[in-house]
Structures are given as structure tokens and as C-alpha cells.
């Protein structure tokens, strides 16, 4: 479903900071706008920022369009048995609240996911569905990216799914560039210290700017700087 993807979550525009370079970015954006009138300016900007090159951005957008059609992304629904199966597990939620920057929140309770009890392709289909539902909650005039939270309370190595996380990195990279505003790792236990260098390697080697989007939050007080605590899923769910 998601093979051959390139890139990483995204980063700052390589054209930012210099007037002449900024004009170059706008010129490239106009080229994309003329070629791809069905895409909004914000969509074109995301791909152009992620690639830094108009031809690469154009090719990536064409592949993105083909992927959405081939995988039936626009027709994914909770009535799909695969999606219904993972919804019933209750480990991923689109929260009713938004973060302090106005971003919709996708919240993952990792202790409910077990690596050996999954079908990767079905899980990725479910993930795409949840990303699409989260994006639909955006007011793109305010913010066009999301807040992703991994709640690691009661996390164990049985919950550490390297295969899925690596595919998730590619998914954001290729088909949702610049959609990640912040990724919060909440209450990571000591055991996660051994997992983190492996995960970090997958994105840093491709785009080090992403590091600034991933934050470790280790207390409710610290979390309150990002989210309204009353809007978090109860721990007994």
C-alpha cells in the first residue's frame, strides 16, 4: 500500500530567510499553481516546502493523486470492516479539542496496541482513515497541520511496533508532507530510551529539521502547555 515512499515529515522551507530566494519559491509555486489548478495554494506550498524543488514537488503531487485514487482514500469509511475492527480497539482517537495552536489532535494510546496482534496493511488503512478524519477538522485558514500525541503511559516493549512506526514516517513524508505540526511523546518510560534512537534515526537521516517538531512531555503540567487536560481520553478507556 505504501511502498517506495521517500522523504520525511517535513521541515522549514529551504527558501526562507532571503528575499531573492523567497521570490524563487513564489515563482516555483506559480508554476505548480498553473499545472495543478485542482490543488489549493496551501497544498502546493506543503509539497514545495517538503521537496524544495518545483519538479520534485510536481512529481510527488502526481504520485499523491494516483495513490489516493488507487487506494480509494476518499471513500474510506467506518463501515469498512478493517477500519471498524481497529476503531473497536479504541487506541486511536481524534479528540474533540484542539491544541493551543488550533491544531486538531490525533491521540494514540500505545498500551492498547500489541505488535504481534496486527495486520500491517489493514492497520495502515485505518491510520490513513484517522488522518483524513483529523484533517477534516482543520480550519486551514488558521492552521493546516495536526498535533499527534503518542501516550506512552503503561507502555511496554510488547507495544513497540517498529515496523508500523517506520511506515508511518514514510506515510507522512510522501503523502502528508508538512501536515505534522507537533508530535508529543507523552510520559515515555525508561524502557522507551532504548527504542528512541532507532526511531529517531529514520527521520533525522532524511530531514533533521523534523527534530524540532517532536517533543517529550513527562507530566500533566507540561502537557497543559499544549492541550486542555480535560479533553484527554480517560486512562481507564
C-alpha positions as CSV (number, residue, x, y, z in Angstrom):
1,X,0.0,0.0,0.0
2,X,2.7,2.4,1.0
3,X,5.9,1.2,-0.7
4,X,8.5,3.2,-2.4
5,X,7.9,6.4,-0.3
6,X,10.6,9.0,0.0
7,X,11.2,11.9,2.4
8,X,10.2,12.7,5.9
9,X,7.5,14.6,7.9
10,X,8.8,17.9,6.5
11,X,10.7,20.9,7.7
12,X,11.2,24.6,7.2
13,X,11.3,25.9,3.7
14,X,14.8,25.9,2.1
15,X,13.9,29.3,0.6
16,X,13.1,31.1,3.8
17,X,15.2,34.0,5.0
18,X,16.4,35.6,1.8
19,X,14.3,37.9,-0.3
20,X,15.6,36.7,-3.6
21,X,15.2,33.1,-2.6
22,X,11.7,33.8,-1.3
23,X,10.9,35.2,-4.8
24,X,12.3,32.0,-6.3
25,X,9.9,30.0,-4.0
26,X,6.9,32.1,-5.1
27,X,7.9,31.7,-8.8
28,X,8.0,27.9,-8.3
29,X,4.7,28.0,-6.5
30,X,3.2,29.8,-9.5
31,X,4.5,27.1,-11.8
32,X,2.8,24.5,-9.7
33,X,-0.4,26.5,-9.5
34,X,-0.6,26.7,-13.3
35,X,-0.1,23.0,-13.7
36,X,-2.3,21.8,-10.8
37,X,-5.3,24.0,-10.6
38,X,-7.2,21.4,-8.6
39,X,-4.9,21.8,-5.6
40,X,-5.1,24.7,-3.2
41,X,-2.2,27.0,-2.7
42,X,-1.7,25.6,0.8
43,X,-1.5,22.1,-0.6
44,X,1.0,23.1,-3.3
45,X,3.1,25.0,-0.7
46,X,3.3,21.9,1.6
47,X,4.8,19.8,-1.2
48,X,7.1,22.5,-2.4
49,X,8.4,23.2,1.1
50,X,9.0,19.5,1.6
51,X,10.9,19.0,-1.6
52,X,12.5,22.4,-2.2
53,X,12.2,21.8,-6.0
54,X,9.3,22.5,-8.3
55,X,9.8,19.4,-10.4
56,X,10.1,17.1,-7.4
57,X,7.1,18.7,-5.9
58,X,5.1,18.2,-9.2
59,X,6.1,14.6,-9.4
60,X,5.2,14.0,-5.8
61,X,1.8,15.6,-6.2
62,X,1.1,13.4,-9.2
63,X,2.0,10.3,-7.2
64,X,-0.1,11.5,-4.3
65,X,-3.1,11.9,-6.6
66,X,-2.5,8.4,-8.1
67,X,-2.2,6.9,-4.6
68,X,-5.4,8.5,-3.4
69,X,-7.3,7.1,-6.4
70,X,-5.7,3.6,-6.2
71,X,-6.3,3.2,-2.5
72,X,-9.8,4.7,-2.5
73,X,-8.8,7.2,0.2
74,X,-11.8,9.4,-0.4
75,X,-14.2,6.5,0.1
76,X,-12.7,5.1,3.3
77,X,-15.5,4.9,6.0
78,X,-16.1,3.5,9.4
79,X,-18.3,0.8,7.7
80,X,-15.2,-0.8,6.2
81,X,-14.7,-4.0,8.3
82,X,-10.9,-3.3,8.6
83,X,-11.5,0.2,9.9
84,X,-14.3,-0.9,12.2
85,X,-12.0,-3.6,13.6
86,X,-9.4,-1.1,14.7
87,X,-11.9,1.5,15.8
88,X,-13.3,-1.1,18.2
89,X,-9.8,-1.4,19.8
90,X,-10.1,2.2,21.0
91,X,-6.4,3.0,20.9
92,X,-6.6,5.9,18.4
93,X,-8.9,8.9,18.9
94,X,-9.5,12.2,17.1
95,X,-10.0,14.4,20.1
96,X,-12.9,16.9,20.4
97,X,-10.5,19.6,21.5
98,X,-7.7,21.3,19.5
99,X,-4.3,22.1,20.8
100,X,-3.2,25.6,21.9
101,X,-2.3,26.5,18.3
102,X,-5.7,25.5,17.0
103,X,-4.5,22.2,15.5
104,X,-6.8,19.1,15.6
105,X,-5.4,16.3,17.7
106,X,-4.8,12.7,16.8
107,X,-4.2,10.8,20.1
108,X,-2.7,7.3,20.2
109,X,-2.8,5.2,23.4
110,X,0.1,2.9,22.8
111,X,-0.6,0.4,25.7
112,X,-3.6,-0.8,23.7
113,X,-1.6,-1.8,20.6
114,X,0.3,-5.0,20.5
115,X,2.9,-5.6,17.9
116,X,2.1,-9.3,17.3
117,X,-1.6,-8.8,17.0
118,X,-2.0,-6.8,13.8
119,X,-2.3,-6.9,10.0
120,X,0.1,-4.1,8.8
121,X,-1.8,-3.3,5.6
122,X,-5.2,-3.1,7.5
123,X,-3.6,-1.0,10.2
124,X,-2.2,1.4,7.7
125,X,-5.6,1.7,6.0
126,X,-7.1,2.6,9.4
127,X,-4.3,5.1,10.0
128,X,-5.0,6.8,6.7
129,X,-8.7,7.0,7.6
130,X,-7.9,8.5,11.0
131,X,-5.5,11.1,9.4
132,X,-8.2,12.0,6.9
133,X,-10.8,12.5,9.7
134,X,-8.3,14.6,11.7
135,X,-7.5,16.8,8.7
136,X,-11.2,17.3,8.1
137,X,-11.4,19.0,11.5
138,X,-9.0,21.7,10.4
139,X,-9.7,25.3,9.8
140,X,-7.0,25.7,7.1
141,X,-7.2,29.5,7.4
142,X,-6.0,29.1,11.0
143,X,-3.7,26.1,10.7
144,X,-3.1,23.4,8.2
145,X,-1.2,20.8,10.3
146,X,-2.0,18.4,13.1
147,X,-1.0,17.6,16.6
148,X,0.0,13.9,17.0
149,X,0.2,12.5,20.5
150,X,1.7,9.2,21.5
151,X,0.6,8.4,25.1
152,X,3.2,6.1,26.5
153,X,1.7,5.6,29.9
154,X,2.0,1.9,30.9
155,X,4.0,1.3,27.7
156,X,6.0,-1.9,27.4
157,X,8.1,-3.5,24.7
158,X,5.1,-5.5,23.6
159,X,3.6,-2.3,22.4
160,X,6.7,-1.1,20.4
161,X,5.9,-1.6,16.8
162,X,9.0,-0.6,14.8
163,X,7.5,-1.9,11.5
164,X,4.4,0.3,11.8
165,X,6.3,3.4,13.1
166,X,8.7,3.2,10.1
167,X,5.8,3.0,7.7
168,X,4.1,5.9,9.5
169,X,7.2,8.0,9.0
170,X,7.1,7.3,5.2
171,X,3.4,7.9,5.1
172,X,3.7,11.4,6.5
173,X,6.7,12.0,4.3
174,X,5.2,11.0,0.9
175,X,1.5,11.7,1.2
176,X,1.1,14.1,4.1
177,X,4.1,16.5,3.8
178,X,4.1,19.4,6.3
179,X,0.9,18.0,7.9
180,X,2.7,17.3,11.1
181,X,2.7,20.4,13.3
182,X,3.9,18.8,16.5
183,X,4.4,15.2,17.7
184,X,4.1,14.8,21.5
185,X,5.7,11.8,23.2
186,X,3.8,11.7,26.5
187,X,5.2,10.1,29.7
188,X,7.8,7.9,28.0
189,X,9.0,5.3,30.5
190,X,12.7,4.3,30.9
191,X,12.2,1.3,28.6
192,X,11.5,3.6,25.7
193,X,15.0,5.1,25.9
194,X,16.3,2.0,24.1
195,X,13.7,2.4,21.3
196,X,14.1,6.1,20.7
197,X,17.5,6.1,18.9
198,X,16.2,3.7,16.3
199,X,13.1,5.7,15.6
200,X,15.0,9.0,15.6
201,X,17.4,7.7,13.0
202,X,14.7,7.1,10.5
203,X,13.7,10.8,10.2
204,X,16.9,12.6,11.2
205,X,18.9,11.0,8.4
206,X,16.3,12.3,5.9
207,X,15.3,15.6,7.4
208,X,16.9,16.9,10.6
209,X,14.5,19.8,10.8
210,X,11.8,17.4,11.9
211,X,13.5,17.0,15.2
212,X,12.1,20.4,16.4
213,X,8.5,19.0,15.8
214,X,8.9,16.1,18.2
215,X,8.8,16.9,21.9
216,X,8.9,14.8,25.0
217,X,6.3,15.8,27.7
218,X,6.6,14.0,31.0
219,X,3.9,15.5,33.2
220,X,0.3,16.7,33.1
221,X,1.5,20.2,34.0
222,X,3.9,20.2,31.0
223,X,1.1,18.7,28.8
224,X,-1.2,21.6,29.7
225,X,1.0,23.9,27.7
226,X,-0.1,22.1,24.6
227,X,-3.6,20.7,25.3
228,X,-6.6,21.2,27.6
229,X,-6.2,18.3,30.0
230,X,-9.9,17.9,30.4
231,X,-10.1,16.9,26.7
232,X,-7.7,13.9,27.0
233,X,-9.1,10.4,27.0
234,X,-9.6,8.9,30.5
235,X,-6.9,6.4,31.5
236,X,-9.5,3.7,32.1
237,X,-10.8,3.7,28.5
